[in-house]
């Protein structure tokens, strides 16, 4: 039977949510669809049907992402992408990706799309590049800070959710314009990020909220009572602080919680906690892929961010999936500001759109991509100059999975 694709409607949410849950081998509770109603944008969601049966789909959240040096910009936050078991390897996902990306171009919407990948091998063929990683962090209880770490004398207290939320939102919004990779959070995204029903906890406790005048932390606990005493796990959901002293004070509080054996956190790749510790080897770290970025409109996307050094080079970009991006562009950056124009001149660097997406937030070096044979240097020295220009002040980090 022929496959068809259409934009979804509000009435499609229940069957769409069942599809997404089935795609991830999960079950849909009776109210499973309605709890996602506020996150569902039907006019930005597509479904692939075989007859009347929904067999694949994907959606977009309308959000902003902070780009290097230039604050928040619109991003198509791709979410809820799935194909029903038994219907895979038939081009269903390709149809969804094409509808999303071609739609962004045809409607002149976001120049950049981003997503978290369930499997890292999926999205490169659609032009997404690995733009940010996260660190799985494990630190033992009471790990000592090095001498001289300042934490100030401001109080650090556990408070109720109602007391914490306004403070958390204010801190987050104050930080967001300078934190590459952070997303805008409307009310529904705050509610989803800190959903705290029993089914959200994964066997852990309810959220605990820690308030500092210049920051906050949120965590859960997994109790573990052993013969030699309690060795519980403290699972951090989020830490945010306006000053280094507040950041250190919040970490110190969490590391000193009684009945805990170890703190665990998935955090930014450049989280400075290891440099706060007297013995940095106590912090066990492993890195994995986080945010994948796709430039839906290369010209507009490159002009939206700022650059760390001056550069004037011609890039030859290949993009089979979104052919309007393919060709030669001259990227000129002066004092951080960039202009992009189409040219017929000989290229200095050749690369595909996925490599540009990987480098876009400043976390993946173009020089490293060149060593991986993803970028080809034509003019000697061009890759080094371009790689340096793309670097940002911070490692990009997205503190939420969407």
N, C-alpha and C positions, 0 to 999 in steps of 0.2 A: 504494500500500500504506500502511496506517495506521502512524503512528509511535507508539512506546511508550517510556516512560522507566522506568528502574529504577536502584536502587543497585548499584554494581559489587561484585565479589568479588575476592579476591586472584588468582584465576585469570584475571581479565580484564586484568591489567596489560599483557601483551605486545601485545594488540590495541589497548588504550587508548593505549599509548605510540606505536604506529604511527599511530594517528589524530592524536595531538597533533603528531607530527613532520610528517605530511602536511599538516596544517592550516597549518603555518608553512613549507611548501614545502621541508622538509628530508627527509633519509634516516635510517632507523633502522638502526644497525649491529647485528650479530648479538647482541651483549650489551646493546643499547640499553635494553631494558626492565629488566633486572636491576640496572643501576647506579642506577635510580631506585626500587628496591624499598623502601628505608628512608624515602623521602619520600612514598610512596603510602599514603594512608589510604582504603582501599576503602569503608569505611562512611560516608565523607564525600565520596564521589565518585559522580557520576551520569552515566549514559550514555543517549543517545537512539538507538533502534534502528529501522531499517526492516526488518521481518522479523527475520532473524538478523544483519543487518549493523549494526555500530556506526558511526553517521554523525556523532555529535556528543557532547560531554561536557565535564565540568569537575570540578575537585576543590577541596578545602579543606585547608589545613595548619592544625593546631591550634597556635597560637602566642600570644605576647603582644606588645603594642605600647605604647610609652611615650606617655602622653597628657599634655597641658600641666598641670604642677604636681602631678600625682598618680601619677607612676610608671607601672609596667607594668600593663596590663589585658588580658584575653583579647581576641583578634581572630581572626576567620575570614579567614585569608590565602588568598584565592582564587587558584587557579593552574591551569595546564594546561587552559585553556578553548579549545576549538577545534571547528570544524565541517569535515567532510570536503569537499574540493573537489567540486563537482558537486551538492552538497546544500544549498547556501546559499540564503538568502531564502525559507525555508520555515518559519520560526518555531522552528528547532531551538535556537538560543541562548536565545530567550525561555523555552523549557521548562527549560533548565538553570538560568538565573538565578532563575526562579520556584521551582524545587525547592530551590535553595540558600537563598534569602532567606526563603521561607515555612517551610522546615525550621528555620532558626535561631529564628524566632518560635514555631513550634509546640512545639519542644523546649526553649524557654527557654535557648538557648545564648548565644553571643556577641552583644552588643548592637551591635557594629561589625564591618563587613567591609571589606577593603581589597584592592587589586590594582594591578598594573602593566598598562597597556593597550597592546596591540600597535598599535592605531589609536585615536587620541584621540576620534574621533566615535562610538565604539561604546557606551560604558557610561553616558552621561548619561541615556539613555532608561530605564535601569533604576534610576535614582536615585543613581548615583555622582557625586561632585563632585571636581574637581581640588583636592587638599588639600596637595600638596607638589610642588615642582619641584626639579630638579637643575641644576647649572651644569657645562657642558663647559668645562674650563679648559686653557689652553695657555700655558706660561711658558718663555721661553728659558733655556738653560743659563747659570749663573753670574749670574742676575739679582740685583742687589744689594739687600740689606735697607736700610731707612732707618737712620740713625744712632740708636743707643741701644737697639736690639732686644736683649733679654737671651736668651741661649741656655744659660746655665750652663756647667759644665765636665764634666757627666756624659758617659761614653763612649757613642758611637753606633757600633754594629758590625753587620756582616752575620753572620748565624748560620744554622744548619741549620733546616729545618722542625721537626724534633723538639724542638730547643731553643726555637724561637720559640712554638710553639703553646700550651703552658701559660701562658706570659707574656701572649700575646695574649688568651687567654680571660679571664684575671684582669683585665686592663685593660678589656676590653670590658664585663665584668659590673660593674665599678666605675663605668663611665660610663653604662651603659644606663638606670638609673632616672631620669636627668636629661636624656636626649637624646630629645626628642620625635620620634617616628617610627621609632626603632630597634626592632628585633624581637628577641625571645628567640631563642637559638640552642642547640638541643640538638645532640648529637654529629653527627647526620646532616646538620644544616644547616651546621655548620662544615666538614664534609667536602665538601659540595656547593659552598659558597662558594669554597673554595680547591682545587677539583678541578684536577689538574695533569697529566693525561695529554696526549699529543701532540694529540689531537683537541680539547682544551680551550683550546689556546693561540692559535689563530687566526693562526698564522705567527709568533708572538712566542716569546721564550725561556721557560724554566721560571721559576717564581716565585723571586724573591729576597726574603729576610726580613731586615728591619732592626730591631734591638732597641735601645731606650733604656730605662733603668731605670724611666721613667715613661711609656712609650709604645711604639708600634711602627709600622712601615710595611711594606707588601708591594707589590712591583712586578714587571713584566716589561720586557723590552727588545726593541725592533725595531732591528736593526742596519741602518745605512745608510752605506756608505763612498762618499764623493764625491771628485772630483779635488782639492778644496781641503781635504780631510780628513774625518774621521768626523762624521756628523750624525745619529746614532741618536736614536730616540725612547724615552723612559722612560715607561711606562704604569703609573700608580699604581692598584693595586686598592683599597687601604684605608690610611688613616692614622688613628690614634687616640692621644690623649695626655691625661694627667691634669692637666697644667699648661700654661700658655701658653709657658713656657720649653722644655718638652719638644716641644711642637708646632713651635715655631720651629726647634729643633735638628734635628728630623726633616726638615723641609722644606729646611733649609740643606744637609743631607747629600745629599738627592735632587737638588737643583739643582746640586750640585758634582760629581756622578758623571762621571768621565772618559768620553770618546768619545760623549757625548750632546749633541744640539743643542737638544732641547726636552722638557719635562716635560708629560705630558697626564694628565688626571684628570677623572672625573665625580664631582662632590663636592657638598657642601651649598651651597644658594643663598647662605648667609651665611658661607661659608668666609673667614676673615680673612686669607688669604694676600695679597690685593691691598693690604691695609692694612699689611702687613709690608714691602712692596716700597718702595724709594726712588722708583721710577717705576711707579705702579700701572697705567699704560697698557700696560706690557709684558705684563700678564696679559690675554690675550684670553679673553673670556667669552661664552658663549651659553647661554640657559636653555631648558629644555624640561620637559614634564610628566613627573612621576614617579609618586607615589602618589595613587591615587584611592580615596576613602573613601565608604562607604555606611552610614548609620545604619539598622540592621535593626530596632532598638527605640529610637525617639527619646527616650522618657522615661528609660530606663535609661542610654542613652549620654550624654545631657546632664548627668546627675547624676554620672557617673564622673570627669569632668575638673574641674579648678579654673579659676577665672576671675580675670582681672587687676584687675577693679574691681567694685564693687557694682552690681547691676542688679536691677530688678523689673519685668518686662515680659510682656505676653501675646503669644505668637507663634501665628499661624495658619499651620499647616503643611499643604501639599498633598502627597499621595503616592498616585498612582493604582495603582502597582505593588504596594505594601504598605499596603492601606487602613487597617490598625489604627493606623498612625502619623498619619493625617490628623486634623485638628481643631485645637482651641485648647489650648495649654499655657501655664501661667504659669511662667516661669523666674525664680527668685529666688536671687541670689547675695549672700552676706554673708561678708566675710573670706575669700573664695575658695571656700568651700563652697556647693554649690548644692542646691536642692530643685526638683522639677518636679512639677506636678500639673495634671490636666485641669480646665478651667474652661469656663464659658459666656459669659464676659465679652467685651466688644468688644476686638479685637486692636489692638496697637500697631504690629506689623510683620507683613506677609504675605510668605511665602517658600515655596519648594518644598524637598523633602527633600534634593535634590542640593546646594542652596546651603548647607544646614546641614552636609552632609558636607564640602563644600569648606572651610568655616570651622572645622571641628571641631578640627583640630590647630593652629590659630592662624596658619596661613601665608597664607590667602586672606582678605582683609578683607571683611566684610559691606558696608562702605561702598563698596568697589569693585564688589561684586556689585550693589549698588543702582544705581550708575552704569551698569552693564551691563544694567539692567532685569530683573535676576533677583530682586531684593528690592524690596518696595514698603513705603514708610513711611506709616503711618496717623497716628501721633502724632508731631508735630514733635520732633526731637531723639532719637527712639527708635533710629534706625539708628546714629547716632554712638555712643550709649551702649552698644548691644549690640556693635557692632564693636570698641570699645575693650575690653570685657569679655572677648571671645573671643581677644584677642591673647596669645601666649605669650612666654616669655623668649627662646626660640631659634626660628629658622626651622625648621620640621619638615624632617627629612631621613631617608630610608630608604637605607642604604648598600648594600643588596643587592637584586637583582631576583629575585623568587621565582615 
